[in-house]
């Protein structure tokens, strides 16, 4: 028994006439009659009684009709489900992300898009730093990551795409002598205590900052480290020291903190979309495409 047998049967059952059913199905009447005969032979009983003006359903045919309709509906639903999965419109995805993916607004915007337009995709989120994401990829615990520092061997086993980059700003306490200046230079910071993120958070950005400071004839005097950007800003607010933060953090208006551009700093923080090489995932591809589009608007 094939689906076409069921479609032919339903058409005849609804039209109660082989000619009209054949016209509806866009086939000739003799092949339709043969298909119905084959179906009746396979089932082992007549489904139609032939009458003067067409056909009538037998008791078996009347019982078979709702089941045939249900089977066709289930087949159509299965086909739609398969196509949605193939187009990345349904499924599950495990996403690793660093804090910067949230305060830039990129991850929240992506989540809003998926909730509104792709509700059949389940997203599981895991806040992990770059080192933790590398381990999660190796263990198969995440499918895609958003991070700002790549493993040293990333080019051997990870697909990497830069999705976003933003300038680094200076954060100072509101009462600090530099708070009243619109801009300053690195030389103005030489004697200041610093709150800085540990190097493992973003080795490239960390090394860039240290290199720029040394070019300005000083090494930052780090009095406290903070792994989270909001924690760093809070420590600056408390007067522990001054610090460098991504530009997007400035939109949160941390109480007691003023943000200023540093004329000769020219350091950026980058975010990368990362996933393992090999294997195809329409859901992951849809997520990365959305991530790319959202990040492009925010550049």
C-alpha positions in Angstrom: 0.0 0.0 0.0 1.4 3.4 -1.0 0.4 6.9 -0.2 -0.9 7.4 -3.8 -3.4 4.6 -3.2 -4.7 6.5 -0.2 -4.9 9.8 -2.1 -6.8 8.1 -4.9 -9.1 6.4 -2.5 -9.9 9.6 -0.6 -10.6 11.5 -3.9 -13.1 8.8 -5.0 -14.6 8.6 -1.6 -15.2 12.4 -1.5 -16.4 12.7 -5.1 -18.3 9.3 -5.1 -17.6 9.3 -8.8 -14.6 7.9 -10.7 -14.8 10.4 -13.5 -14.8 13.4 -11.2 -12.1 12.0 -9.0 -9.9 11.3 -12.0 -10.4 14.9 -13.2 -9.6 16.2 -9.7 -6.4 14.1 -9.6 -5.5 15.0 -13.2 -5.2 11.4 -14.3 -7.2 9.2 -16.7 -10.1 7.2 -15.3 -8.9 3.6 -16.2 -5.6 3.9 -14.2 -7.6 5.3 -11.3 -9.9 2.3 -11.4 -7.0 -0.1 -11.5 -5.3 1.6 -8.5 -8.5 1.4 -6.4 -8.9 -2.3 -7.5 -5.3 -3.0 -6.4 -6.0 -1.3 -3.0 -9.2 -3.3 -2.5 -7.3 -6.5 -3.3 -4.5 -5.7 -0.9 -6.9 -4.8 1.9 -9.0 -7.9 1.1 -12.4 -6.3 0.8 -14.4 -4.0 -1.4 -14.3 -0.3 -0.4 -16.9 0.9 -2.9 -20.2 -0.4 -4.3 -20.8 0.6 -7.9 -24.2 2.2 -8.4 -25.9 3.8 -11.3 -24.7 7.4 -10.7 -21.2 6.5 -9.5 -20.1 4.7 -6.3 -21.0 4.4 -2.7 -18.7 3.6 0.3 -19.1 0.1 1.7 -19.0 -0.3 5.5 -15.3 -1.2 5.1 -14.8 1.9 3.0 -16.5 4.2 5.4 -14.4 2.8 8.3 -11.2 3.1 6.1 -11.8 6.7 5.1 -10.9 8.5 8.4 -7.8 6.3 8.8 -6.7 7.1 5.2 -7.1 10.8 5.8 -5.2 10.6 9.1 -2.4 8.7 7.4 -2.1 11.3 4.6 -2.1 14.1 7.2 0.6 12.4 9.2 2.7 11.9 6.1 2.3 15.6 5.1 3.2 16.6 8.6 6.3 14.4 8.6 7.4 15.9 5.3 7.0 19.4 6.6 8.9 18.5 9.7 11.7 17.1 7.6 11.9 20.1 5.4 11.9 22.5 8.4 14.7 20.6 9.9 16.6 20.7 6.6 16.2 24.4 6.5 17.3 24.9 10.1 13.8 25.8 11.3 13.5 23.2 14.0 15.8 21.3 16.3 18.1 22.0 19.3 21.3 23.9 19.6 23.7 24.3 22.6 25.4 27.7 22.6 28.5 28.7 24.7 29.0 32.4 25.2 31.2 34.9 27.0 29.9 37.9 29.0 30.7 40.3 26.2 28.2 38.6 23.9 25.4 39.9 26.2 26.5 43.5 27.0 27.1 44.1 23.3 23.5 43.2 22.8 24.3 40.7 20.1 23.2 37.5 21.9 20.0 39.0 23.4 19.0 40.2 19.9 19.7 36.8 18.4 17.6 35.1 21.1 14.7 37.6 20.5 14.8 36.8 16.8 14.7 33.0 17.4 11.9 33.3 20.0 9.8 35.4 17.5 10.6 33.8 14.2 11.9 30.3 15.0 10.1 29.1 18.1 10.5 25.4 17.2 14.3 25.7 17.8 15.4 25.0 21.4 18.4 26.9 22.5 20.4 25.8 25.5 22.8 28.6 26.7 26.0 28.1 28.7 28.1 31.0 29.9 31.7 29.8 29.6 35.0 31.6 29.1 37.2 30.8 26.1 39.1 28.0 27.8 35.9 26.4 29.1 34.4 26.6 25.6 37.4 24.8 24.1 36.9 22.0 26.6 33.1 21.9 25.9 33.7 21.6 22.2 36.1 18.7 22.7 33.7 16.9 25.0 30.7 17.5 22.7 28.8 19.7 25.2 28.2 22.7 22.9 27.5 23.1 19.2 28.6 26.7 18.6 30.4 29.3 20.7 30.7 33.1 20.9 34.0 34.0 22.4 36.7 36.7 22.4 39.8 34.5 22.6 40.7 31.6 20.4 42.5 28.4 21.4 46.1 28.3 20.1 45.3 25.3 17.8 41.9 26.7 16.7 42.8 26.6 13.0 43.3 22.8 13.2 39.8 21.8 14.4 37.6 24.8 14.7 35.8 27.0 12.1 36.2 30.6 13.2 34.4 33.7 12.0 35.0 37.3 13.3 31.5 38.7 13.8 32.1 41.9 15.8 34.8 44.3 16.9 34.6 47.4 19.1 37.0 49.9 20.7 38.3 49.8 24.2 37.5 52.7 26.5 38.9 54.0 29.8 36.7 53.7 32.9 37.5 56.1 35.8 35.7 56.9 39.1 33.4 59.9 38.9 35.6 61.9 41.2 38.8 61.1 39.4 40.9 64.0 38.0 40.5 62.6 34.5 36.7 62.4 34.7 36.3 66.0 33.6 38.4 65.6 30.4 36.7 64.6 27.1 39.8 62.7 26.0 43.2 61.8 27.5 46.4 60.0 26.5 48.1 56.9 27.8 50.8 59.1 29.3 48.2 60.7 31.6 47.6 57.2 33.2 51.2 56.3 34.0 51.0 56.8 37.8 47.5 55.4 38.2 46.5 52.1 39.9 44.7 49.7 37.5 41.9 47.2 37.7 42.6 44.8 34.8 41.2 41.6 33.5 43.5 38.5 33.7 45.4 37.7 30.5 43.5 34.4 30.0 40.3 36.3 29.4 41.6 37.8 26.2 45.3 37.3 25.6 45.4 39.4 22.4 43.6 42.4 23.9 45.6 42.1 27.1 48.9 42.1 25.2 47.8 44.9 23.0 47.0 47.1 26.1 50.3 46.3 27.8 52.2 47.0 24.5 50.5 50.4 24.1 51.2 51.3 27.7 54.9 50.4 27.3 55.1 52.4 24.2 53.9 55.3 26.3 56.9 54.6 28.7 55.1 52.8 31.6 53.8 49.5 32.7 50.3 49.4 34.3 50.4 49.0 38.1 47.7 46.4 38.5 46.2 46.4 42.0 43.2 44.1 41.3 42.1 41.7 38.6 38.5 41.0 37.6 37.3 38.4 35.1 33.9 40.0 34.4 33.5 43.4 32.8 30.6 44.5 35.1 32.7 43.4 38.1 35.6 45.5 36.8 33.4 48.5 36.3 32.1 48.1 39.9 35.7 48.1 41.3 36.4 51.2 39.3 33.3 52.8 40.8 34.5 51.9 44.3 37.8 53.8 43.6 40.0 50.7 43.6 41.6 51.9 40.3 41.0 52.8 36.7 40.4 50.3 34.0 39.9 49.5 30.3 36.5 48.1 29.2 34.8 47.5 25.8 32.8 50.4 24.5 29.5 48.6 24.7 29.8 48.4 28.5 29.4 52.2 28.6 25.6 52.0 27.8 24.9 50.4 31.2 25.7 53.6 33.1 27.5 52.0 36.1 26.9 54.4 39.0 30.0 56.4 39.9 31.9 55.6 36.7 32.8 57.9 33.8 34.0 56.5 30.4 36.5 58.3 28.3 38.3 57.7 25.0 42.1 57.4 25.1 43.6 59.1 22.1 46.6 56.8 21.6 45.1 53.5 22.8 43.7 52.0 19.5 42.9 48.6 21.0 39.8 46.6 20.1 37.9 43.7 21.5 36.7 41.1 19.0 34.0 38.5 19.2 34.2 35.2 17.2 31.6 32.7 16.2 33.2 29.3 16.5 32.1 25.7 15.8 33.9 22.4 15.1 35.1 21.5 11.6 33.1 18.8 9.9 29.5 17.7 10.1 26.5 19.7 8.8 24.0 21.3 11.0 21.2 23.4 9.5 20.2 24.7 12.9 23.8 25.8 13.6 24.0 27.4 10.2 20.8 29.3 10.8 22.1 30.5 14.2 25.5 31.7 12.7 23.7 33.5 9.9 21.5 35.3 12.3 24.5 36.1 14.6 26.3 37.5 11.6 23.4 39.7 10.6 22.8 41.0 14.1 26.4 41.8 14.7 26.6 43.5 11.3 23.9 46.0 12.4 25.7 46.7 15.7 29.1 47.4 14.1 
